[in-house]
Amino acid sequence: MSFTGHLFLGLLEGGVSGLVIALTAMGLSLVFGVMRIVNVAHGEFFMLGAVFAWYFSSLTGSFYPALVAAPISVALVALLADRFILRPIRYAPEPTIVATIGLLYILQQLVLTFYGPYARPVAAPIYFRVDFPWFGYSGYKLVVAALAALLLAALWLVVTRTRLGLYMRATQQDREIAQAFGVPTERVYAAAFALGAVLAAIAGVLIVPVQQAHYLMGLDALLLSFMAVIIGGVGSLTGTLVAALFIGLIDGVMSVFFTPTLAKIVASLLVAFVLVLKPMGLFGEDRL
Amino acid sequence: MSARRITRREAMKAAGALVGAGVLTGISGTLPTLAPTAAAQASTPSGKTLRIGFQVHRTGIGAVYGAWYEKTANAAVQYINETGGIAGRPVELVAEDDGTDPKRGVEVVEKLAQQAKVDFIFGTLFSNVVIAAAPPRAGELKIPYLVVSEGYHVPSGKMNRYVFQPGITDVHAQVTALVPWIVKNLGKKITMVFPDYAFGYDHRDFGGTTIANVGGKVAALVPIPPTETSFTKYFPQIPRDTDVVYHVMVGPGVLTFVLQMGEYFGARKPKLFGFIDSLEGVDMASPGLDFLEGSHIWEALPRYADGYPTRYETFYRARVGVNASGASQQDPKNVSTYSHMFGVWETLFVIKDVVEQSGYEKPGPEDYRAFIETLERFEWFNEGNRHPQGAKKFVGRLHQAFGQQFISQVQSRRLKVVDRTRIEDGMYKPEGDYTKQPL
């Protein structure tokens, strides 16, 4: 295969995975920005999305109901977690980290108990193969990339053009002043947490026909999201998007030309460099 | 408080033992006048329970194998207890999860040997876990450690005198038997795709050497990390003039691997020879697997019942609760790891034979010496209910069993056996000799 073919495959793979990482990472970034908490269980919402997608699509025999039902179910789980875990500890940063680590294990073990250790496949709702001059590629993956891009645009509209978005931005800037102006911050917290979980869940649903639902699949999603959020700048949605695409493309191109292991090493080095040179991330706020 | 807890635990244990040993034994213990008849004695084990430690991958990437290994072990122990136990003693499994994690595996071996004080430890599968746990711990703790792993680490001589693999053929023997078939029937230029750790290296090293020995050529080597979830980026490494892609994958990503290979190559695909490891626990009717139609797969024991319909195989299949398509009788969607789990069954019967012939009674240097030396003297395990995969040649100096192998073709989304290799096809020049090591 020619150089162009290799490069094209790298960019294609990288672009698709970058958009999916962006979707998951946006959720993490949103939760961190608005609530100032680190949700270690974020990857498990991605996993739950995939597992619920398997459940609903095998129940109904079709993928489309799952596309709606799975994110809603995950949102309910997130709302319960917010109400019964995060709110009682008043969203204090350190206890939240410990609590969400606990939540991570609880969700994983529940899935292992009730769903089992299997990697279960879900048939793609649309299947076609795109034949490029050098190689063939999954048409469904291209659809996933397009859907992820649409959802990211929708998220941008929500944050900038709706009342909920306004409330979230106000809470992010200063919770107490927002509260003084009548913003129901507790509900905004719950909404942000659920929205973050939904974004991860949708990514999980979209990816399950490509990757199968497995109870350990949340870890990779979590690590990549963290990388994107750290490189992009904590709390900055634009930064997260740019960083996620960047990570995806580096991974894709490096994997094709060299090895995937090297790609992971480079991505981790990048995180280290950003932390040393620009501790708040590329697009981060200058203050904590 | 703690004293009370111990009492309760002891009470539970006693109750459990009573149930396990059967009511008859309980009665005969207290009321000698009601001694069981000779016939009942033969079928109802009595005496001190033989406790077999079972290191199982209940969680982690080996969990699908672990679930079926555990099902098989339970079925074997149930059958053993129904037919008189081991040397007349009831058998109990002491299972402990190692998370398919090498570090945890070492702790599990220590826990089983030192706290649970089991008689033997068996059942480990993933080679990285075996290699971490076997040489340092089993050797130092001086407890027999019988693995069901396929890896070449046991017959290589790099483990120690306490480590055996009597229930399943190792990778070196598998590829020695199969590669000549691949080169003869499918093509000479072969690209090997394998997991990037010990088990995969066995394929790379012995498959590679054998390919060269029989006049083939390794076109490229493509190692893939076992936790990988997306594979398209590896496929450019497969040269276009490759005749055959030799693939062996493990872990939850295997289905994606096959699916993406199909998308990548489309109709211009090379021939494929896969190891069933790539498809263990995976339903052949899964979406995307149509790409495998017509390709060849190695099986150790055919998943579909018509592949090797002996009465022993039928008996074994029913006892472990697997239907004619290789899935759970209760849940046809739950596909077994049929080409590996028979090793668990056969290993437990090897333990039975060896305990009975060596006069083993309890953990300790003398009894273990008798156990190990007796097992090393075995040369053959006959085909039967105890060895349903077929007869096995056992080489004592290597601590390794050798059996027949099956080659199946994917036809109409099923695996159809098309050829079978003989035990001698897989025999290679032995390297190690454990019998020279001190006990």
Interface residues (C-beta under 8 A of the other chain):
Chain A: M1 G5 H6 L9 G10 E13 S17 L112 G116 P117 Y118 A119 P121 V122 A123 A124 Y127 R129 D131 F135 G136 Y137 S138 P209 V210 Q211 Q212 H214 L216 M217 D220 G252 S255 V256 P260 T261
Chain B: R58 T59 G60 I61 A63 V64 G66 A67 P225 T227 E228 T229 S230 T232 K233 Y234 F235 P236 R240 P252 G253 V254 L255 T256 L259 Q260 E263 Y264 F265 G266 G281 V282 S286 P287 G288 N334
